[in-house]
Amino acid sequence: MNHERNRPEVAVFPPLRSRARHAGPRWDTYEPPKARVLAVARTLTSATRLRDVTRLLRPEDGIEVSYTVNPGSAFDAGLPEYLDGLGVTVLSWREARRRRFHLVVACAVHRSMYRRDTPLVVLPHGAGYNRLVTESTGDTSSPAGLSARELMRRGKVLPSCICVSHDEQIARLAVSCPEAVPYAVTVGDPCFDRIRDSLPRRDIYRERLGVVGGRRLVVVHSTWSRHSLLGRCPDLPERLLAELPADEYAVALVLHPNVWARHTTDGVLERLARAMDAGLLVIPPQEGWRAAVVAGDWVIGDHGSTTFYSAALDRVTLLAATGLDELDPASPTAAFARRAPALDPGGPLLEQLLGAVDRHVPGELDDVFALQLGARGEGAERTRRKLYSYLEHRGVRLPPEAGPPDPVPDPRPVPHTVSAVHDVVGSRPADGVVELRRWPVVPGRHEAGRGFYAAHDHGTDTRWRGYAEVLARTTVEPLLTPARWAAVRFTALPALNVAVAALGSRTALVALRDGTLLEASSARPWGGHHAPLDPVLLGAAVNVLLAEGCSAKEIAEGVTVRTGTRDVRVEFTTPR
């Protein structure tokens, strides 16, 4: 639960820098704070989770929150920029160590965070504590976040409170660091609770991702390391795009922030460029993955937290990697990795997705999820009560009741223009109806001989244009008139049968090689509105009719374009 539903996730305006901030009360508009809290981040992953936690601390209760970066992580790239974008006070580590605070909060523990006489509360930055990271823990059996090396210094337990999502983690803590058990508290998982609270917005998130008109969404999740999905199957996103019909399925990719930090944004996007050209939706590392979890129909993932959360929402799940080599074998995530259905990355992907639906048993793994996601629905409330309890001596009072649940932000995929050429297969199951399926042509993964090629005129890959039987232009105000543009393209492209130029979102000019011009518009369904008109699909439908021997006069009588479960009726008139 959040106290202020409309508090923005990120800064509405660029952050302001002012040296007068600590000049004294003369410059204040609001009452000076009663308590100062320091939020310490080591990675982008911990920072995004930390943001959820600090939003529980209200400034109107007299709490001032500052952020800092604890240096030394191999995955700290992009962290200062993310914090600056929040519009919060960001201190250097040196300045943060110098100032006095009344509480320190972190979502990734490190011994250097310890401050004498200042309580330190640590929380997980994922779904519990599961991964074996010997570089952090110093041994091969303690999960990261629960090791003695991280939690103790000179025989003393450093955190004042170790928040866990389930009592099961305290049992494992008793093995890895028994001295820390008295400081462990089960608070649940506020992040998962917030995802569940956002389920009513599923249709909104799907619309933001373009998953409309009966399309279904496959969300690919990959954590970091060589044991991850991407480490084991780097070409899986491309293969999915090449094998799934584009009008029936959408594919989104969620990568762990550590992948972005280690390989740079440019490096990641360069590797994904061909898949993005074919329509891959890439979710940024800062935010959007939770909305994708809510929006998805299938999950293809690994042992990362985002896969675990998705499966816990009862999404149809297939694992392309288990990560058992780097998981605590006693953890619920390891049990999930052992029991969840597996994907054969080299096998037919669509067949496996549909088969997984048939074999899916709702609630089959609930016993595993219950061992990691405890105190459901209470995570934020338990966490805020614990945090406020450390500030009571400063006169800070816990608000009597929490506000309504705060939904996760809408997803905003990385902007990219889809420039794919499509391989189209069409049939005419009834008079006036054309049924189409199309696949983006992914270089190196294209299955030749399916049907005919339909291309966008703005596409940068011109290798297939000479073979295209359909060409579509989506710009509404070009230099050439639609009719002149079509004539030029027919002269230059000998295989071209149909050229379609958009006139608006629901109208287009259709030109045939014999010189016929028709103006197309989507018909208004009973009680509804005009459907958007896809120029590529329209041109493909007309090309199928031509291949079936239909004359221009017969085509002008109209056609219903069917893709998957969606029908769009198109009517034709003679251009003025």
C-alpha positions as CSV (number, residue, x, y, z in Angstrom):
1,M,0.0,0.0,0.0
2,N,1.2,3.5,-0.8
3,H,0.1,6.5,1.1
4,E,-0.1,8.9,-1.9
5,R,-1.4,7.3,-5.0
6,N,-0.5,10.0,-7.4
7,R,3.2,10.5,-6.4
8,P,5.1,10.2,-9.6
9,E,7.5,7.3,-10.2
10,V,10.0,9.6,-11.9
11,A,10.7,13.4,-11.8
12,V,8.1,15.5,-13.6
13,F,10.7,18.1,-14.2
14,P,14.5,17.8,-14.4
15,P,16.1,17.7,-11.0
16,L,17.1,21.1,-9.6
17,R,20.5,21.7,-8.0
18,S,20.7,24.4,-5.4
19,R,23.5,25.3,-3.0
20,A,20.9,27.0,-0.8
21,R,19.3,23.7,0.2
22,H,21.2,23.5,3.6
23,A,21.7,27.2,4.1
24,G,19.2,27.3,6.9
25,P,15.4,27.5,7.7
26,R,15.3,31.0,6.2
27,W,15.0,29.4,2.8
28,D,12.4,26.7,3.6
29,T,8.7,26.7,2.6
30,Y,7.7,23.6,4.4
31,E,8.5,22.8,8.0
32,P,12.1,21.4,8.5
33,P,12.3,17.6,8.6
34,K,12.1,15.7,11.9
35,A,14.1,12.7,10.6
36,R,16.6,12.2,7.8
37,V,16.8,8.8,6.0
38,L,19.6,7.7,3.7
39,A,18.8,5.3,0.9
40,V,21.8,3.4,-0.2
41,A,22.0,1.8,-3.7
42,R,24.7,-0.4,-5.1
43,T,23.1,-1.4,-8.5
44,L,20.3,-0.3,-10.7
45,T,18.3,-3.4,-9.5
46,S,18.6,-2.4,-5.9
47,A,17.9,1.3,-6.7
48,T,14.6,0.5,-8.4
49,R,13.5,-1.7,-5.5
50,L,14.7,1.0,-3.0
51,R,12.5,3.5,-4.8
52,D,9.5,1.4,-4.0
53,V,10.5,1.2,-0.3
54,T,11.3,4.9,0.1
55,R,7.9,5.9,-1.4
56,L,6.4,4.5,1.8
57,L,8.1,7.3,3.8
58,R,6.0,10.4,3.5
59,P,7.6,13.9,3.5
60,E,4.5,15.3,5.1
61,D,5.2,13.2,8.2
62,G,8.5,15.0,8.6
63,I,10.8,12.6,6.8
64,E,13.5,13.7,4.4
65,V,15.0,11.0,2.2
66,S,18.4,11.3,0.4
67,Y,20.0,8.8,-1.9
68,T,23.6,7.8,-2.4
69,V,25.6,5.2,-4.4
70,N,27.7,2.8,-2.4
71,P,30.6,2.3,-4.8
72,G,32.3,-0.9,-5.8
73,S,29.7,-3.0,-7.6
74,A,30.5,-4.5,-11.0
75,F,27.0,-3.5,-12.0
76,D,26.8,0.2,-11.0
77,A,26.7,1.6,-14.6
78,G,23.7,3.9,-15.2
79,L,22.9,4.2,-11.5
80,P,23.8,7.9,-11.0
81,E,21.8,8.8,-14.1
82,Y,18.8,6.8,-12.8
83,L,18.8,8.5,-9.4
84,D,19.3,12.0,-11.0
85,G,16.2,11.3,-13.1
86,L,14.1,10.7,-10.0
87,G,14.3,14.3,-9.0
88,V,15.6,13.4,-5.5
89,T,18.5,14.6,-3.4
90,V,21.6,12.5,-4.5
91,L,24.7,12.7,-2.3
92,S,28.1,11.5,-3.1
93,W,29.2,8.5,-0.9
94,R,31.8,10.8,0.8
95,E,29.1,13.4,1.6
96,A,26.7,10.7,2.8
97,R,29.2,9.3,5.2
98,R,29.9,12.8,6.6
99,R,26.3,13.7,7.3
100,R,24.1,12.5,10.1
101,F,21.0,10.4,9.4
102,H,18.5,8.7,11.6
103,L,18.0,5.6,9.4
104,V,19.8,3.9,6.6
105,V,17.8,1.7,4.2
106,A,19.4,-0.6,1.5
107,C,18.2,-3.3,-0.8
108,A,21.6,-4.9,-1.3
109,V,23.7,-5.4,1.8
110,H,27.4,-4.6,2.0
111,R,29.7,-4.2,5.1
112,S,30.7,-0.7,4.0
113,M,27.1,0.5,4.6
114,Y,27.5,0.2,8.4
115,R,27.3,3.5,10.3
116,R,27.8,3.6,14.0
117,D,24.7,4.7,16.0
118,T,22.5,4.6,12.9
119,P,20.0,1.8,12.3
120,L,20.5,-0.1,9.0
121,V,17.5,-1.9,7.5
122,V,18.3,-4.2,4.6
123,L,15.7,-5.7,2.2
124,P,16.0,-8.1,-0.7
125,H,16.2,-6.6,-4.2
126,G,14.4,-9.6,-5.8
127,A,12.2,-12.5,-5.0
128,G,13.9,-13.6,-1.8
129,Y,17.5,-14.7,-1.4
130,N,18.5,-17.4,-3.8
131,R,21.7,-16.9,-5.8
132,L,25.1,-18.1,-4.8
133,V,27.6,-15.3,-5.5
134,T,30.9,-16.3,-4.1
135,E,32.5,-13.0,-4.9
136,S,30.1,-11.4,-2.4
137,T,29.6,-14.2,0.2
138,G,33.1,-15.7,0.2
139,D,31.7,-19.2,0.3
140,T,29.9,-21.6,-2.0
141,S,26.9,-22.4,0.2
142,S,25.5,-19.1,1.4
143,P,23.0,-17.2,-0.7
144,A,23.8,-13.6,-1.4
145,G,22.3,-11.4,1.2
146,L,22.3,-14.0,3.9
147,S,26.0,-14.7,4.3
148,A,28.1,-13.9,7.4
149,R,30.7,-12.1,5.3
150,E,28.0,-9.6,4.2
151,L,26.1,-9.3,7.5
152,M,28.9,-9.3,10.1
153,R,32.0,-7.3,10.9
154,R,34.4,-8.2,13.7
155,G,31.9,-10.5,15.3
156,K,29.0,-8.0,15.2
157,V,25.9,-8.2,13.1
158,L,25.7,-4.9,11.1
159,P,22.1,-4.5,10.1
160,S,19.5,-3.6,12.8
161,C,16.9,-5.4,10.7
162,I,17.1,-8.0,7.9
163,C,13.8,-8.0,6.1
164,V,12.8,-11.3,4.4
165,S,9.8,-12.2,2.4
166,H,9.1,-15.6,4.1
167,D,10.1,-17.4,7.3
168,E,11.8,-20.0,5.1
169,Q,14.6,-17.5,4.5
170,I,15.2,-17.2,8.3
171,A,15.6,-21.0,8.5
172,R,18.4,-20.7,5.8
173,L,19.8,-17.7,7.6
174,A,20.2,-19.9,10.7
175,V,22.6,-22.1,8.7
176,S,24.6,-19.4,6.9
177,C,24.8,-16.8,9.7
178,P,23.0,-17.9,12.9
179,E,24.1,-14.7,14.8
180,A,21.9,-12.7,12.4
181,V,18.7,-14.6,13.1
182,P,17.4,-12.4,16.0
183,Y,17.5,-9.4,13.6
184,A,15.5,-11.0,10.8
185,V,11.8,-10.0,10.3
186,T,9.3,-11.4,7.8
187,V,7.7,-8.5,6.0
188,G,6.5,-10.2,2.8
189,D,7.2,-9.0,-0.7
190,P,5.9,-5.4,-1.4
191,C,7.0,-5.7,-5.0
192,F,4.9,-8.8,-5.7
193,D,1.9,-7.3,-3.9
194,R,2.1,-4.2,-6.1
195,I,2.2,-6.4,-9.2
196,R,-0.9,-8.3,-8.0
197,D,-2.7,-5.0,-7.1
198,S,-2.1,-3.9,-10.7
199,L,-3.9,-6.9,-12.3
200,P,-7.0,-4.8,-13.0
201,R,-4.9,-2.7,-15.4
202,R,-3.9,-5.7,-17.5
203,D,-5.8,-4.5,-20.6
204,I,-4.3,-1.0,-20.3
205,Y,-0.8,-2.4,-20.2
206,R,-1.5,-4.6,-23.1
207,E,-2.8,-1.7,-25.1
208,R,0.4,0.3,-24.3
209,L,2.4,-2.6,-25.7
210,G,0.3,-2.9,-28.8
211,V,-1.2,-6.3,-27.8
212,V,-4.7,-5.6,-29.2
213,G,-7.0,-7.2,-31.8
214,G,-6.7,-10.7,-30.3
215,R,-2.9,-10.8,-30.2
216,R,-1.3,-12.7,-27.4
217,L,1.9,-11.7,-25.6
218,V,5.0,-13.8,-25.0
219,V,7.3,-12.2,-22.4
220,V,10.9,-13.4,-22.4
221,H,12.7,-12.9,-19.1
222,S,16.5,-13.3,-18.7
223,T,18.5,-12.7,-15.6
224,W,22.3,-12.1,-15.8
225,S,25.3,-14.5,-16.0
226,R,26.2,-17.3,-18.4
227,H,23.6,-19.5,-16.7
228,S,20.8,-17.2,-17.7
229,L,18.4,-17.6,-20.6
230,L,20.2,-15.0,-22.7
231,G,23.6,-16.5,-21.7
232,R,22.4,-19.9,-22.9
233,C,20.1,-18.9,-25.8
234,P,21.1,-15.5,-27.1
235,D,19.2,-16.0,-30.3
236,L,15.9,-17.0,-28.7
237,P,14.2,-13.6,-29.2
238,E,15.1,-13.6,-32.9
239,R,13.8,-17.2,-33.3
240,L,10.5,-16.3,-31.6
241,L,10.0,-13.4,-33.9
242,A,10.8,-15.5,-37.0
243,E,8.4,-18.4,-36.0
244,L,5.4,-16.6,-34.5
245,P,2.8,-15.0,-36.8
246,A,3.1,-11.3,-36.3
247,D,-0.6,-10.5,-36.1
248,E,-1.4,-13.2,-33.6
249,Y,1.6,-12.9,-31.2
250,A,3.8,-10.2,-29.8
251,V,7.1,-10.8,-28.1
252,A,8.5,-8.6,-25.3
253,L,12.0,-8.9,-23.7
254,V,12.8,-8.2,-20.1
255,L,16.5,-8.2,-19.2
256,H,18.0,-8.0,-15.7
257,P,19.5,-4.5,-15.2
258,N,22.9,-6.1,-14.6
259,V,22.9,-7.2,-18.3
260,W,22.5,-3.5,-19.3
261,A,25.1,-2.4,-16.8
262,R,27.7,-4.9,-17.7
263,H,27.3,-4.7,-21.5
264,T,26.1,-1.0,-21.9
265,T,22.8,0.1,-23.4
266,D,24.4,0.5,-26.8
267,G,25.9,-3.0,-26.6
268,V,22.6,-4.6,-25.6
269,L,20.5,-2.8,-28.3
270,E,23.1,-3.5,-31.0
271,R,22.8,-7.2,-30.2
272,L,19.0,-7.0,-30.3
273,A,18.8,-4.8,-33.4
274,R,17.6,-7.4,-35.9
275,A,14.9,-8.7,-33.5
276,M,13.8,-5.1,-32.8
277,D,13.5,-4.5,-36.5
278,A,11.2,-7.5,-36.6
279,G,9.0,-6.2,-33.8
280,L,10.6,-7.2,-30.5
281,L,9.4,-5.0,-27.6
282,V,12.4,-4.3,-25.4
283,I,11.5,-3.2,-21.9
284,P,13.9,-0.7,-20.4
285,P,15.8,-1.8,-17.2
286,Q,14.5,1.0,-15.0
287,E,10.7,0.3,-15.2
288,G,8.1,-1.5,-17.2
289,W,8.9,-5.1,-16.4
290,R,6.2,-5.4,-13.8
291,A,3.6,-4.1,-16.2
292,A,4.9,-6.7,-18.7
293,V,4.5,-9.4,-16.1
294,V,0.8,-8.4,-15.7
295,A,0.2,-8.1,-19.5
296,G,1.8,-11.4,-20.5
297,D,0.1,-14.6,-21.6
298,W,3.2,-16.8,-21.8
299,V,6.5,-16.6,-19.9
300,I,9.7,-18.0,-21.3
301,G,12.3,-17.4,-18.6
302,D,15.0,-18.7,-16.3
303,H,15.7,-18.6,-12.5
304,G,15.5,-14.8,-12.3
305,S,13.0,-13.1,-10.0
306,T,10.9,-11.7,-12.8
307,T,10.2,-15.2,-14.1
308,F,9.3,-16.4,-10.6
309,Y,6.9,-13.5,-10.2
310,S,5.3,-14.2,-13.5
311,A,4.8,-17.9,-12.8
312,A,3.4,-17.0,-9.4
313,L,0.7,-15.1,-11.2
314,D,-0.2,-18.4,-12.9
315,R,1.1,-17.4,-16.4
316,V,1.9,-20.3,-18.7
317,T,5.6,-20.7,-18.1
318,L,8.5,-22.5,-19.8
319,L,12.1,-22.4,-18.7
320,A,14.9,-22.1,-21.3
321,A,17.5,-22.1,-18.5
322,T,17.3,-23.2,-14.9
323,G,20.4,-21.7,-13.3
324,L,20.7,-24.6,-10.9
325,D,24.4,-24.3,-11.0
326,E,24.2,-20.9,-9.2
327,L,21.2,-21.3,-7.0
328,D,21.1,-22.3,-3.3
329,P,19.7,-25.8,-3.7
330,A,17.5,-25.3,-0.6
331,S,15.8,-22.2,-2.0
332,P,12.3,-22.1,-3.4
333,T,13.7,-20.7,-6.6
334,A,15.7,-23.9,-7.1
335,A,12.6,-26.0,-6.4
336,F,10.8,-23.9,-9.0
337,A,13.6,-24.4,-11.5
338,R,13.5,-28.2,-11.0
339,R,9.7,-28.5,-11.4
340,A,8.7,-25.9,-14.0
341,P,8.2,-27.1,-17.6
342,A,11.2,-26.8,-19.8
343,L,11.5,-25.2,-23.3
344,D,13.6,-26.9,-25.9
345,P,15.3,-23.8,-27.5
346,G,16.1,-25.8,-30.6
347,G,12.7,-27.2,-31.1
348,P,9.6,-25.7,-32.8
349,L,8.7,-22.8,-30.6
350,L,5.0,-22.1,-31.5
351,E,4.2,-25.8,-31.1
352,Q,5.8,-25.8,-27.6
353,L,3.9,-22.7,-26.5
354,L,0.6,-24.1,-27.6
355,G,1.4,-27.4,-26.0
356,A,2.3,-25.7,-22.7
357,V,-1.2,-24.2,-22.7
358,D,-2.8,-27.6,-23.0
359,R,-0.6,-29.0,-20.2
360,H,-0.8,-26.0,-17.9
361,V,-2.5,-26.8,-14.5
362,P,-3.5,-23.7,-12.6
363,G,-2.0,-23.5,-9.2
364,E,0.3,-26.6,-9.7
365,L,3.3,-24.9,-8.2
366,D,1.6,-22.8,-5.6
367,D,3.3,-24.7,-2.8
368,V,6.7,-23.5,-4.2
369,F,5.5,-19.9,-4.5
370,A,4.0,-20.0,-1.0
371,L,7.5,-20.7,0.4
372,Q,8.9,-17.5,-1.0
373,L,6.1,-15.0,-1.2
374,G,4.8,-14.8,2.3
375,A,2.4,-12.4,4.0
376,R,0.7,-11.7,0.7
377,G,-1.0,-8.3,0.6
378,E,0.8,-7.1,3.7
379,G,4.3,-6.4,2.3
380,A,4.1,-2.6,2.1
381,E,2.2,-2.2,5.4
382,R,4.6,-4.4,7.3
383,T,7.6,-2.7,5.7
384,R,6.3,0.9,6.4
385,R,5.6,0.0,10.0
386,K,9.1,-1.4,10.5
387,L,10.7,1.7,8.9
388,Y,8.5,4.2,10.9
389,S,9.3,2.4,14.1
390,Y,13.0,3.5,13.8
391,L,11.9,7.2,13.5
392,E,9.4,7.4,16.4
393,H,12.1,8.8,18.7
394,R,12.3,11.8,16.3
395,G,8.6,12.6,16.7
396,V,7.6,10.9,13.5
397,R,4.2,9.2,13.8
398,L,2.9,6.4,11.7
399,P,-0.1,7.5,9.7
400,P,-3.3,5.8,11.0
401,E,-4.1,4.1,7.7
402,A,-2.5,3.5,4.3
403,G,-3.9,4.8,1.1
404,P,-5.2,2.7,-1.9
405,P,-2.8,0.4,-3.7
406,D,-0.5,2.1,-6.2
407,P,-0.4,0.4,-9.6
408,V,2.9,-0.1,-11.4
409,P,3.6,2.4,-14.1
410,D,2.6,1.8,-17.7
411,P,5.2,0.0,-19.9
412,R,7.2,2.1,-22.3
413,P,9.3,-0.1,-24.6
414,V,12.5,1.2,-26.1
415,P,11.4,3.4,-29.1
416,H,12.2,1.6,-32.4
417,T,10.7,1.7,-35.9
418,V,9.8,-1.7,-37.1
419,S,11.1,-2.0,-40.6
420,A,10.6,-5.7,-41.3
421,V,9.7,-7.3,-44.6
422,H,6.9,-9.8,-44.1
423,D,6.5,-13.2,-45.6
424,V,2.7,-13.7,-46.1
425,V,0.5,-16.7,-46.6
426,G,-3.1,-16.1,-47.5
427,S,-6.2,-18.0,-48.4
428,R,-9.9,-17.3,-49.3
429,P,-12.0,-19.5,-47.0
430,A,-15.2,-17.8,-48.3
431,D,-16.3,-15.2,-50.8
432,G,-15.2,-11.7,-49.8
433,V,-13.0,-13.1,-47.0
434,V,-9.2,-13.3,-47.1
435,E,-7.4,-15.0,-44.2
436,L,-3.7,-13.9,-43.7
437,R,-0.7,-15.0,-41.6
438,R,2.6,-13.1,-41.8
439,W,6.0,-13.5,-40.4
440,P,8.8,-10.9,-40.3
441,V,11.8,-11.8,-42.4
442,V,14.6,-12.0,-39.9
443,P,18.0,-12.2,-41.8
444,G,19.6,-15.6,-41.3
445,R,16.4,-17.1,-39.8
446,H,14.0,-16.8,-42.6
447,E,12.1,-19.9,-43.8
448,A,11.9,-19.4,-47.5
449,G,9.0,-20.5,-49.6
450,R,6.1,-19.8,-47.3
451,G,4.3,-17.3,-49.5
452,F,4.9,-13.9,-51.0
453,Y,6.7,-10.9,-49.6
454,A,5.1,-7.6,-48.4
455,A,7.3,-4.7,-47.5
456,H,7.1,-1.2,-46.1
457,D,8.4,1.5,-48.4
458,H,10.3,3.1,-45.5
459,G,12.2,-0.1,-44.7
460,T,16.0,0.2,-44.7
461,D,16.7,-3.4,-45.8
462,T,16.2,-3.2,-49.5
463,R,17.5,-6.7,-50.3
464,W,13.9,-8.1,-50.3
465,R,12.3,-5.2,-52.1
466,G,12.9,-6.6,-55.6
467,Y,11.0,-9.7,-54.6
468,A,8.1,-7.9,-53.0
469,E,4.6,-8.4,-54.5
470,V,3.1,-5.9,-52.1
471,L,4.6,-2.5,-51.1
472,A,3.0,-0.2,-48.5
473,R,3.7,3.4,-47.6
474,T,2.5,4.7,-44.2
475,T,3.4,8.3,-44.5
476,V,0.3,10.5,-45.1
477,E,1.9,13.6,-46.6
478,P,4.7,12.5,-48.9
479,L,6.5,14.5,-51.6
480,L,4.9,12.3,-54.3
481,T,1.1,12.0,-54.6
482,P,-0.1,8.4,-53.8
483,A,-0.9,7.7,-57.4
484,R,2.5,9.0,-58.6
485,W,4.3,7.1,-55.9
486,A,2.6,3.9,-57.0
487,A,3.5,4.4,-60.6
488,V,7.1,5.0,-59.8
489,R,7.3,1.9,-57.7
490,F,5.7,-0.3,-60.4
491,T,8.3,0.9,-62.9
492,A,11.2,0.1,-60.5
493,L,10.0,-3.2,-59.0
494,P,9.0,-5.8,-61.6
495,A,7.6,-8.3,-59.1
496,L,5.2,-5.7,-57.5
497,N,1.5,-6.4,-57.9
498,V,-0.1,-4.1,-55.4
499,A,1.0,-0.7,-54.0
500,V,-0.9,0.8,-51.0
501,A,-0.5,4.3,-49.8
502,A,-2.0,5.4,-46.5
503,L,-4.3,8.4,-46.7
504,G,-5.2,8.3,-43.0
505,S,-5.4,5.8,-40.2
506,R,-8.5,4.3,-41.7
507,T,-8.2,5.0,-45.4
508,A,-5.7,4.2,-48.1
509,L,-5.2,4.3,-51.9
510,V,-4.8,0.8,-53.5
511,A,-3.0,0.7,-56.9
512,L,-2.8,-2.3,-59.1
513,R,-0.1,-2.9,-61.8
514,D,-2.8,-2.6,-64.5
515,G,-3.4,1.0,-63.5
516,T,-6.5,0.4,-61.4
517,L,-6.9,2.8,-58.4
518,L,-9.2,2.2,-55.5
519,E,-9.8,4.1,-52.4
520,A,-10.2,1.8,-49.4
521,S,-11.7,2.5,-46.0
522,S,-12.5,0.3,-43.0
523,A,-16.2,-0.3,-42.5
524,R,-17.9,0.8,-39.3
525,P,-18.9,-2.4,-37.4
526,W,-22.4,-2.4,-35.9
527,G,-22.4,-0.2,-32.9
528,G,-18.7,0.5,-33.1
529,H,-16.1,2.7,-34.8
530,H,-13.9,2.4,-37.9
531,A,-11.1,0.0,-37.3
532,P,-7.5,1.1,-38.1
533,L,-6.4,0.0,-41.6
534,D,-3.0,-1.7,-41.9
535,P,-1.7,-0.9,-45.4
536,V,0.5,-4.0,-45.5
537,L,-2.4,-6.3,-44.6
538,L,-4.7,-4.6,-47.0
539,G,-2.2,-5.0,-49.9
540,A,-1.6,-8.6,-49.0
541,A,-5.4,-9.3,-49.0
542,V,-5.7,-7.7,-52.5
543,N,-2.7,-9.7,-53.7
544,V,-4.4,-13.0,-52.6
545,L,-7.5,-12.0,-54.5
546,L,-5.5,-11.3,-57.6
547,A,-3.8,-14.7,-57.3
548,E,-7.2,-16.3,-57.0
549,G,-8.1,-14.8,-60.3
550,C,-10.4,-12.0,-59.1
551,S,-10.8,-9.0,-61.3
552,A,-10.4,-5.5,-60.2
553,K,-14.2,-5.2,-60.4
554,E,-14.7,-8.1,-58.1
555,I,-12.1,-6.7,-55.7
556,A,-13.9,-3.4,-55.6
557,E,-16.9,-5.1,-54.1
558,G,-15.1,-5.2,-50.8
559,V,-13.1,-7.7,-48.7
560,T,-12.9,-8.8,-45.1
561,V,-9.3,-9.1,-43.9
562,R,-8.9,-11.8,-41.2
563,T,-5.8,-12.2,-39.1
564,G,-6.1,-14.5,-36.1
565,T,-9.3,-13.7,-34.3
566,R,-9.7,-10.2,-35.8
567,D,-11.8,-9.3,-38.9
568,V,-11.7,-5.9,-40.6
569,R,-14.2,-5.2,-43.3
570,V,-12.8,-3.0,-46.1
571,E,-14.9,-1.1,-48.6
572,F,-13.7,0.4,-51.9
573,T,-14.7,3.4,-53.9
574,T,-13.4,5.1,-57.0
575,P,-10.9,7.9,-56.2
576,R,-12.2,11.4,-57.0
